[in-house]
Amino acid sequence: MTLRHPVERGGTQRGRFAQLAAKSSHFTSSPAFFVVCLALIAFFLTAHFAHLPLAWQLMAGDLMAAVTLLLLALLKNSELRAEHAIQRELDALAAALLESHEGRGGQAAEDLKKVIRLEEET
């Protein structure tokens, strides 16, 4: 277990967790996941209003809590990745502007081109 920023874990290649988080993010923003959530809410309401045994009501509530916690973790991971990508873009822009202002060419322009493509990977 590591406490480093998600983008700094595993070097330049994406690890299994990063790939899973990206796929999960795409799924949770899809209409299919919305339908799953509606079904979960319908199950919760049905269990409550139909006066099903307490075990069923607890299971429905526990499922909703579990989905909520997983979505919270996924949201935080996505937020940290986006924050890191924006910071890298700003750093590259600042370096390129400084080089341009000083009238010298350099590595900053190349870094800027790389960083602009970073959004596609995040």
C-alpha positions as a LaTeX table, in Angstrom:
\begin{tabular}{lrrr}
\hline
Residue & $x$ (\AA) & $y$ (\AA) & $z$ (\AA) \\
\hline
Met1 & 0.00 & 0.00 & 0.00 \\
Thr2 & 1.31 & 3.42 & $-0.91$ \\
Leu3 & 0.31 & 6.92 & 0.05 \\
Arg4 & 1.76 & 8.61 & $-3.03$ \\
His5 & $-0.29$ & 10.56 & $-5.53$ \\
Pro6 & $-2.10$ & 8.12 & $-7.91$ \\
Val7 & $-0.34$ & 9.51 & $-10.97$ \\
Glu8 & 3.10 & 9.03 & $-9.42$ \\
Arg9 & 2.52 & 5.35 & $-8.69$ \\
Gly10 & 4.05 & 2.80 & $-11.02$ \\
Gly11 & 6.18 & 5.06 & $-13.21$ \\
Thr12 & 5.13 & 6.02 & $-16.71$ \\
Gln13 & 2.95 & 2.99 & $-17.42$ \\
Arg14 & $-0.51$ & 2.63 & $-15.98$ \\
Gly15 & $-0.91$ & $-0.09$ & $-13.39$ \\
Arg16 & $-3.77$ & $-2.51$ & $-13.03$ \\
Phe17 & $-5.56$ & $-0.26$ & $-10.55$ \\
Ala18 & $-5.27$ & 2.75 & $-12.87$ \\
Gln19 & $-6.68$ & 0.72 & $-15.75$ \\
Leu20 & $-9.50$ & $-0.59$ & $-13.56$ \\
Ala21 & $-10.24$ & 2.92 & $-12.32$ \\
Ala22 & $-10.38$ & 4.24 & $-15.89$ \\
Lys23 & $-12.70$ & 1.46 & $-17.04$ \\
Ser24 & $-14.88$ & 1.90 & $-13.94$ \\
Ser25 & $-15.06$ & 5.63 & $-14.55$ \\
His26 & $-16.25$ & 5.05 & $-18.11$ \\
Phe27 & $-18.84$ & 2.52 & $-16.93$ \\
Thr28 & $-20.16$ & 4.69 & $-14.09$ \\
Ser29 & $-20.71$ & 7.58 & $-16.48$ \\
Ser30 & $-22.72$ & 5.40 & $-18.87$ \\
Pro31 & $-26.49$ & 5.05 & $-19.20$ \\
Ala32 & $-26.14$ & 1.37 & $-18.23$ \\
Phe33 & $-24.85$ & 2.30 & $-14.78$ \\
Phe34 & $-27.69$ & 4.79 & $-14.37$ \\
Val35 & $-30.14$ & 1.95 & $-15.04$ \\
Val36 & $-28.32$ & $-0.23$ & $-12.48$ \\
Cys37 & $-28.64$ & 2.57 & $-9.91$ \\
Leu38 & $-32.34$ & 2.98 & $-10.69$ \\
Ala39 & $-32.82$ & $-0.78$ & $-10.22$ \\
Leu40 & $-30.96$ & $-0.63$ & $-6.91$ \\
Ile41 & $-33.15$ & 2.23 & $-5.71$ \\
Ala42 & $-36.27$ & 0.38 & $-6.87$ \\
Phe43 & $-35.11$ & $-2.70$ & $-4.93$ \\
Phe44 & $-34.53$ & $-0.56$ & $-1.84$ \\
Leu45 & $-37.95$ & 1.09 & $-2.06$ \\
Thr46 & $-39.69$ & $-2.21$ & $-2.79$ \\
Ala47 & $-38.02$ & $-3.89$ & 0.19 \\
His48 & $-39.04$ & $-1.02$ & 2.44 \\
Phe49 & $-42.62$ & $-0.45$ & 1.29 \\
Ala50 & $-43.46$ & $-4.12$ & 0.81 \\
His51 & $-42.42$ & $-4.73$ & 4.42 \\
Leu52 & $-40.04$ & $-7.49$ & 3.37 \\
Pro53 & $-38.09$ & $-9.14$ & 6.18 \\
Leu54 & $-35.51$ & $-6.94$ & 7.85 \\
Ala55 & $-32.67$ & $-8.95$ & 6.31 \\
Trp56 & $-33.79$ & $-7.93$ & 2.81 \\
Gln57 & $-34.12$ & $-4.29$ & 3.82 \\
Leu58 & $-30.65$ & $-4.35$ & 5.36 \\
Met59 & $-29.19$ & $-5.99$ & 2.27 \\
Ala60 & $-30.70$ & $-3.30$ & 0.04 \\
Gly61 & $-29.33$ & $-0.56$ & 2.27 \\
Asp62 & $-25.92$ & $-2.21$ & 2.47 \\
Leu63 & $-25.76$ & $-2.51$ & $-1.32$ \\
Met64 & $-26.50$ & 1.19 & $-1.69$ \\
Ala65 & $-23.84$ & 2.07 & 0.90 \\
Ala66 & $-21.26$ & $-0.13$ & $-0.82$ \\
Val67 & $-21.93$ & 1.44 & $-4.22$ \\
Thr68 & $-21.69$ & 4.89 & $-2.64$ \\
Leu69 & $-18.30$ & 4.15 & $-1.06$ \\
Leu70 & $-16.92$ & 2.68 & $-4.28$ \\
Leu71 & $-18.07$ & 5.70 & $-6.26$ \\
Leu72 & $-16.52$ & 8.03 & $-3.69$ \\
Ala73 & $-13.14$ & 6.27 & $-4.01$ \\
Leu74 & $-13.39$ & 6.36 & $-7.80$ \\
Leu75 & $-14.31$ & 10.04 & $-7.79$ \\
Lys76 & $-11.38$ & 10.94 & $-5.56$ \\
Asn77 & $-8.95$ & 8.96 & $-7.74$ \\
Ser78 & $-10.23$ & 10.69 & $-10.89$ \\
Glu79 & $-10.02$ & 14.07 & $-9.18$ \\
Leu80 & $-6.37$ & 13.54 & $-8.20$ \\
Arg81 & $-5.44$ & 12.41 & $-11.71$ \\
Ala82 & $-7.12$ & 15.43 & $-13.29$ \\
Glu83 & $-5.47$ & 17.76 & $-10.78$ \\
His84 & $-2.05$ & 16.33 & $-11.58$ \\
Ala85 & $-2.62$ & 16.60 & $-15.35$ \\
Ile86 & $-3.69$ & 20.24 & $-15.05$ \\
Gln87 & $-0.67$ & 21.06 & $-12.91$ \\
Arg88 & 1.69 & 19.47 & $-15.43$ \\
Glu89 & 0.07 & 21.46 & $-18.24$ \\
Leu90 & 0.41 & 24.70 & $-16.30$ \\
Asp91 & 4.06 & 23.97 & $-15.53$ \\
Ala92 & 4.77 & 23.24 & $-19.21$ \\
Leu93 & 2.95 & 26.40 & $-20.32$ \\
Ala94 & 4.89 & 28.52 & $-17.84$ \\
Ala95 & 8.22 & 27.03 & $-18.96$ \\
Ala96 & 7.36 & 27.53 & $-22.67$ \\
Leu97 & 6.28 & 31.13 & $-22.06$ \\
Leu98 & 9.45 & 31.84 & $-20.10$ \\
Glu99 & 11.63 & 30.42 & $-22.89$ \\
Ser100 & 9.67 & 32.38 & $-25.48$ \\
His101 & 10.00 & 35.59 & $-23.45$ \\
Glu102 & 13.75 & 35.07 & $-23.08$ \\
Gly103 & 14.05 & 34.42 & $-26.83$ \\
Arg104 & 15.54 & 30.98 & $-26.58$ \\
Gly105 & 14.18 & 27.73 & $-27.89$ \\
Gly106 & 14.37 & 24.62 & $-25.87$ \\
Gln107 & 12.92 & 21.55 & $-24.32$ \\
Ala108 & 9.86 & 23.37 & $-22.89$ \\
Ala109 & 8.06 & 23.46 & $-26.25$ \\
Glu110 & 8.53 & 19.70 & $-26.64$ \\
Asp111 & 7.39 & 19.14 & $-23.06$ \\
Leu112 & 4.31 & 21.24 & $-23.77$ \\
Lys113 & 3.41 & 19.06 & $-26.76$ \\
Lys114 & 3.75 & 15.93 & $-24.59$ \\
Val115 & 1.67 & 17.38 & $-21.76$ \\
Ile116 & $-1.16$ & 18.48 & $-24.06$ \\
Arg117 & $-1.57$ & 14.83 & $-25.04$ \\
Leu118 & $-1.61$ & 13.92 & $-21.33$ \\
Glu119 & $-5.34$ & 14.71 & $-21.09$ \\
Glu120 & $-6.10$ & 11.86 & $-23.46$ \\
Glu121 & $-4.33$ & 9.43 & $-21.09$ \\
Thr122 & $-5.89$ & 10.70 & $-17.86$ \\
\hline
\end{tabular}
